[in-house]
Every structure is written in structure tokens, then in C-alpha cells.
Amino acid sequence: MENGIFFYWFSWILWIFVTFFMKKSYLRTWFACWILLCLIGSQFYIFIYHYTISLTFVIMFIGAVCLLASQQKLIYHLFSSFTVTIGYAALLYWEKVSPIWLVFPRILIISIIIGFIASSLASKYITRIAVCLFGVLSGEVVHGLTLDYIGLQETIGEWLFLDTLLSALLLLTFLDILQRGKTNLDLLLKNYKQNLRWQGK
């Protein structure tokens, strides 16, 4: 499948989720506009020195910084993001050295591992998104700079990276929906049991 297709699919899925399922607020509007800007900038690239950087990557990075800065316990979440950065960069280095370990598709394995790390380090959905975004984006920068140091050049924020990042974000969104559904189901069952007790009396 052509690189970039997951990015478009998952971006629109996230936009639909944000627009129609999040509570009406400033944050919802901000998220929706941010996703649309990322989609618009996906075909454009910025050239800085001898680095090629996707415009969508720049838009995501600015948004990730703003989102992370708005969270409580900023120092803790910065360290959490740094953990994701190390994990993501290590996976990419491992892939370069020993690609045979990727028995399953790269996008699937890396997104699941990064999603698990972000879920373990943060409790709230928005915080997980912030930690995942800032960590993975920073890891991509570290990976790109390291490759350049040894004489290899890759586009920072290429299509395969965007596919992987959006897959991780969609996984976090799906896990949040499951958690909310479980909470609502537990509350419904609890109310149902209480009603049965009142009827029994």
C-alpha cells in the first residue's frame, strides 16, 4: 500500500472523532483546525540548510509544544516525552541495524509499542496525545540528525513517519473510547443493581 494513505485515513477519522464526539469547547475547535492544517501542509516541504522537513511535521511540532505546555505536571510530562523519544529513536536504529526483527508491518509494531509507552506514562487522553506527539516528533528529529551525522540523509517527517504517528494516535483514541465505554457500562450496571435493590424493598 502506498505510503501516506494511513495518514489521510486516520487524520480524517480523528477529525470526525474530535468534531462530533468531543464536548463543544475551545480545545475541540483547536484540535479540529490543527488536524486540517496538518492535512493541508502534507504536500509541502521546507528546506533548512541541507535538511528537508515536511511542513506537516513543523505544524505538528508547534501544536505538540503548545499542547504539552498546557498540561499540569509539565516537568514530569517532559521526562515522559523524553522516554518516548528514546524509545522511538531506538526502534528506528534497531530497524536499520537488524530489519529482520520486523516480522509484522513496521507501522503496526512501532505504533503499538509507542502507544503502550505513552499509555503507561500518562493517565488522561489529552496528556497521552501530548506525550506521544512530542516524544515521537522529537525522536524523528534525533534520528534524522544522527543519520545526517554519519552521511545518510532522510526527509524529516516523511510519509512513512506520518503513517506510523497517526496509527499510534488512533490507537490511543481507540483505547480511550474503550475505557470510557467500560466506565459507562460499570456505572449503568451499578445503577441497575441499585434499582433492583430498591424494587426488592
URPEVEN-V21964 format. One record per pair of residues at least 6 apart in sequence whose C-alpha atoms are under 8 Angstrom apart, sorted by sequence separation. I is the first residue (numbers start at 0). J is the second residue. D is the distance in whole Angstrom. If there is no record, write none. Layout:
# URPEVEN-V21964
((I | J | D) (I | J | D))
This chain:
# URPEVEN-V21964
((21 | 27 | 6) (45 | 51 | 6) (46 | 52 | 6) (67 | 73 | 7) (94 | 100 | 7) (121 | 127 | 5) (146 | 152 | 6) (147 | 153 | 8) (44 | 51 | 7) (45 | 52 | 5) (94 | 101 | 7) (101 | 108 | 8) (120 | 127 | 8) (146 | 153 | 8) (44 | 52 | 6) (45 | 53 | 6) (18 | 27 | 7) (44 | 53 | 4) (45 | 54 | 6) (67 | 76 | 8) (118 | 127 | 6) (121 | 130 | 8) (143 | 152 | 7) (17 | 27 | 6) (18 | 28 | 8) (43 | 53 | 6) (44 | 54 | 5) (67 | 77 | 8) (117 | 127 | 6) (143 | 153 | 6) (42 | 53 | 8) (43 | 54 | 6) (117 | 128 | 8) (143 | 154 | 8) (41 | 53 | 7) (42 | 54 | 8) (43 | 55 | 8) (143 | 155 | 6) (17 | 30 | 7) (18 | 31 | 6) (40 | 53 | 8) (41 | 54 | 6) (117 | 130 | 6) (17 | 31 | 6) (40 | 54 | 5) (41 | 55 | 5) (117 | 131 | 6) (40 | 55 | 5) (140 | 155 | 7) (14 | 30 | 8) (39 | 55 | 8) (139 | 155 | 7) (14 | 31 | 6) (37 | 54 | 8) (38 | 55 | 7) (114 | 131 | 7) (139 | 156 | 7) (37 | 55 | 5) (40 | 58 | 8) (113 | 131 | 7) (36 | 55 | 8) (37 | 56 | 8) (90 | 109 | 7) (14 | 34 | 6) (14 | 35 | 8) (37 | 58 | 6) (36 | 58 | 7) (37 | 59 | 7) (87 | 109 | 8) (10 | 34 | 7) (33 | 58 | 8) (33 | 59 | 8) (87 | 113 | 7) (86 | 113 | 7) (10 | 38 | 7) (33 | 62 | 7) (135 | 164 | 7) (83 | 113 | 7) (7 | 38 | 7) (132 | 164 | 8) (83 | 116 | 7) (83 | 117 | 7) (131 | 167 | 8) (131 | 168 | 8) (79 | 117 | 8) (128 | 168 | 7) (79 | 120 | 6) (79 | 121 | 8) (128 | 171 | 7) (127 | 171 | 7) (76 | 121 | 8) (83 | 130 | 8) (87 | 134 | 8) (124 | 171 | 7) (83 | 131 | 7) (87 | 135 | 6) (124 | 172 | 7) (84 | 133 | 8) (80 | 130 | 5) (84 | 134 | 4) (88 | 138 | 5) (92 | 142 | 8) (79 | 130 | 7) (80 | 131 | 7) (83 | 134 | 5) (84 | 135 | 5) (87 | 138 | 6) (88 | 139 | 7) (91 | 142 | 7) (124 | 175 | 6) (82 | 134 | 7) (83 | 135 | 6) (84 | 136 | 8) (86 | 138 | 8) (87 | 139 | 8) (77 | 130 | 8) (80 | 133 | 6) (81 | 134 | 6) (84 | 137 | 6) (85 | 138 | 7) (88 | 141 | 7) (106 | 159 | 8) (110 | 163 | 6) (114 | 167 | 5) (118 | 171 | 7) (76 | 130 | 7) (80 | 134 | 4) (84 | 138 | 4) (88 | 142 | 6) (109 | 163 | 7) (110 | 164 | 7) (113 | 167 | 7) (114 | 168 | 7) (79 | 134 | 8) (80 | 135 | 8) (83 | 138 | 8) (84 | 139 | 8) (70 | 126 | 7) (106 | 162 | 7) (107 | 163 | 8) (110 | 166 | 6) (111 | 167 | 6) (114 | 170 | 7) (106 | 163 | 5) (110 | 167 | 4) (114 | 171 | 6) (105 | 163 | 8) (109 | 167 | 8) (67 | 126 | 7) (107 | 166 | 8) (111 | 170 | 7) (106 | 166 | 7) (110 | 170 | 8) (67 | 129 | 5) (66 | 129 | 6) (67 | 130 | 7) (64 | 129 | 8) (63 | 129 | 6) (67 | 133 | 8) (63 | 132 | 6) (64 | 133 | 7) (63 | 133 | 5) (60 | 132 | 8) (59 | 132 | 8) (60 | 133 | 7) (60 | 136 | 7) (56 | 136 | 8) (56 | 155 | 8) (56 | 156 | 5) (53 | 154 | 7) (55 | 156 | 8) (50 | 152 | 8) (51 | 153 | 8) (52 | 154 | 6) (53 | 155 | 6) (51 | 154 | 5) (52 | 155 | 5) (53 | 156 | 5) (50 | 154 | 7) (51 | 155 | 6) (52 | 156 | 6) (53 | 157 | 7) (50 | 155 | 8) (52 | 157 | 8) (6 | 158 | 8) (3 | 158 | 5) (6 | 161 | 6) (10 | 165 | 7) (2 | 158 | 6) (3 | 159 | 7) (6 | 162 | 5) (9 | 165 | 6) (13 | 169 | 7) (2 | 159 | 6) (5 | 162 | 5) (6 | 163 | 8) (9 | 166 | 7) (3 | 161 | 7) (4 | 162 | 7) (3 | 162 | 6) (6 | 165 | 6) (2 | 162 | 7) (5 | 165 | 7) (6 | 166 | 8) (9 | 169 | 7) (5 | 166 | 7))
